[in-house]
Each structure stands twice: as C-alpha cells, then as structure tokens.
C-alpha cells in the first residue's frame, strides 16, 4: 500500500460543476498538506497549503483536512476548462525539512 | 519576483554518461529540494539542501548527488546514467523559516537517456 493514494482519474466534468478531489494517507504523523496543479509538461503550481485539520478557502478553491480519517480534499467551484490539469496532493510530518510525500495525481478534464 | 529557474530544460544523454542539472531558487529562499517525476512512480523526493548542507535524502542510489552554493543555487548530478533515469527532474524552493513551508517548483529538466 502506498503512503498516499489518489484516484488517478481521468475525471471529466462539465464547465461550472463543483469538483471534488481526494487523497487518503496511511501515516498519521502527517501534519502539513499541500495541493498542486500541474499542466502537461510543466512544473507543479502550488494551490493550497494547510496545517493540521480544518478548512481553508482561497477564491474558487477550498481545502479540507480530516486527520481522524486520514483524508484530505480539494474542492473547485465553478470549474473552468482552464482547470483541466493533474492535481497532486503532498504531505509532510513536520519533523524537519521539506521532504514532502506526493500522491500519484488525479487527472481532471473540464469540458466546455 | 522571479520564480524558480532550472537549466537546461531538455537533455538527451547516453547510458553510462553523467549529467549535471542546475536550479536557481526564488530570491530569499534557502531550502532547495529535488524531485524525480516519472509516469510510473510519480513525484519522488530525491534530497533537500538548506544552507549548503544536505538536510534530507530520499531512497535513491548514491549515483544521485547534489550540492548547494552560498547563494542558495543548487546542482544535482547523476553519474553512470541508466535508461530508468529518464524522467522530469524538478527543483522546488522554500523559505523554510520554522518548519515545512510552501514549496514552489521550477519548470523542470526533462532528461532522456538512450
């Protein structure tokens, strides 16, 4: 079992839909969580950064962390064709340093 | 503020050769991490440098090495290249003041080993 799991997709939704992307993890020591968006042949772009449990909102994006269930989510409201990309979650224990563990990514396609 | 830059962007090498990749972090960022991304394994952590010292290391063979300079720029070296080293190599920089911090990635160097 991998440390961080994501449904690889592809996930296809119509423009304007609410998208829910999820990651599950096995290491209960993870405390720091990030979501990245990666377009084809580009580097990952940071979308959200959260610490411990709870919600965080930034524009159309909302990140949720449920440490008791070892489950994190990213919601995208009013999805746009430009949101079509691969979404990666990343996690860190917070002990020392920047060695984040990444999920395999979910490919999202928003259809006009 | 300029982002993370990586050079070269594309590289083709032959098995057995060695390669050096370069990364310039965002101004003021002192932590530089390197990752390997492949379709089969996804993004895997190679190592992290902070203040010219390797602070963390992933599970990669000793053929993979790196260093960081006093201006925080970093280089990564792969010796005795194998076909399986073909990948996108990503560099990420971070402020890292009090613990794990937001990481910002460069565009990557796409290495093809033939």
Interface residues (C-beta under 8 A of the other chain):
Chain A: X31 X32 X34 X36 X41 X42 X43 X44 X45 X46 X49 X88 X90 X92 X94 X96 X97 X98 X99 X100 X101 X102 X103 X104 X105
Chain B: X4 X31 X33 X35 X42 X43 X44 X45 X48 X50 X55 X56 X58 X90 X92 X94 X96 X99 X100 X101 X102 X103 X104 X105 X106 X107 X108 X110
